[in-house]
Amino acid sequence: MSDLVEAMSVPVSDDAPVPMWRQRLRIFAGNKLALVSCVYIVILAVACFLIPHLHPTNQTNQAIAFNTPQNEPPSAQHWLGTDSNGFDELGRIFFAGEYSLTLGFLAGVITIVVGTLYGMVAGFFGGIVDTVLMRLIDAFLSIPYLFLLLTLITIFGRSTVFLISIIGLTGWWGNARIIRGDALLIRNLDYANAAVSMGAGKWHIIRRHVFPNSISNIVTVATFSVADAILFLSALGFLGLGIQTPNTDWGTMLQTGAEQIQNGYWWEVYPLAIVFVLVVVAINYIGDALRDAFEVRLLER
């Protein structure tokens, strides 16, 4: 017992290695723009999910909205005015943000999971497997993405689940090519060859070597995939193919506001446009910081 107490009382040397998680946190914290972006995303997400419940405004009942002044400028009662349907604009930004952020995040997760698995299998196995899988990717990439989304949504409808699935399952093609490049490189490195010579299976090498050493690109691509999913959802909403009423999304709101901007109703476009642009920019800054944080070459040994 005395030996254990003495061991615990020994001071840690200044030369002791810094844990990797602490190094990554320090690298991420060194990017001030990323920290500001994290604060903005967290505040916006909390506002979108909580404010509609803490301070409810009518966003779904069209009959009640007709009794509210339409296109009313900002006032003490409606801080950002009302839209052409009589809905409170500020409350609608948060109401639509709940759907835009949720659908964008879920679609981004699907995109990165499918793209990572597909790219790793293609790059690591190589040969005929890589050739076939990559030719399929080339065929998919030859189809205009937005045109494909419009076609599928027109045929199968635009339920919330379908929007998440279609954006997630059609947005991973470019991600797969990036991850494939990492797998092609890593499978020929010395430690991968040593694992093969020791009898390690292919899936073991993918799990223990290819995936951990590709995590920098995976995390970066994941954050960009979320931003892309939000953009594509908003593009569909702007074209009138977004979330079905009575729900709404930011793209649908922008489409409605764009019809009124020529009448001088700026509050129906500019506040939402600022929120939307800052979300995409913030996610990109976070992605850049995460890429640096997970870059092995920046860590101390």
Secondary structure, 3 states (H helix, E strand, C coil): CHHHHHHHHCCCCCCCCCCHHHHHHHHHHCCHHHHHHHHHHHHHHHHHHHHHHHCCCCCCCHHHHCCCCCCCCCCCCCCCCECCCCCEHHHHHHHHHHHHHHHHHHHHHHHHHHHHHHHHHHHHHCHHHHHHHHHHHHHHHCCCHHHHHHHHHHHHCCCHHHHHHHHHHHCCHHHHHHHHHHHHHHCCCHHHHHHHHCCCCHHHHHHHHHHHHCHHHHHHHHHHHHHHHHHHHHHHHHCCCCCCCCCCCHHHHHHHHHCCHHHCCHHHCHHHHHHHHHHHHHHHHHHHHHHHHCCHHHCCC
